[in-house]
Amino acid sequence: MSKTAGREAEKATGILEVPQEEVEALLRRPPEVMALLFVTPTCGQCGLLERALEAVLPALPPFPVYRLWVEESRRLVERFAVSSAPTLKLLIRGEPVHTWFGARTPDDLYYMIRAYLPESLLRAAWEGAAPADPPA
C-alpha cells in the first residue's frame, strides 16, 4: 500500500498515520490501550493485516491504532523489537502485551485483541448494550 493510499484509508478506518515523534510523546503519558501497526510501503501482507484490523475495529471498544512506516520509525522499531513487517503491537498503559506478525484473519484478531483488553474498557464500551458480534 502506498503512503498516499494509506492516508486516504486512514480517513475511513480510524487507523492513524503519525510520525514516530508523536507516538513517542504519547508513550510518555500513554492511553489505557493503544496499538502500533508497523508496515512498509511494498508489503502485501501489511495490506492484508491492515484490512483485517479495519474489519475488527468497529466490533471492539474504541482505542487508538497508529500506523508507523518502519523506514521512518527506527527508534520505535528498536524499542519494540520489530523484526518484520507487518507487526501489530497491542499496548496496555504503554507496555506491549501482545505482538502479531504477518497477516491474520479478522476473527483471529478480534478474539486475540479482545482477550487482552482491560475488563473496565469492555464494560464501559458495552454498558447497557449487547456486545458486538465478531467480524464476518
C-alpha angles and dihedrals in degrees: 000000000000121000090245092052088046092055091050091049090050091065092059103035110042092238102131123212109213137160118259091249090064092050091046089054091049091051090060087067103013126193117245091260132015138151132216119208112197113200143161126219097243099041114118092190088055091061091048093052092045093052091048090050091049089054092051103044097075090056094053133067109273118270131152120267117193124200112213126188108228093219092055099039104056096144092054091042088056095041092053096036094239107183102171143013132281100038124161118196121192112205128195112197089344097307121110112244100171139011129202121197122198130356121331133187118254090246092053092050094045096053095039095048093043091052090059099044115107113255090235091060092048092048094047093048095048102033107139093001133087114252114262119257115254114262118277 
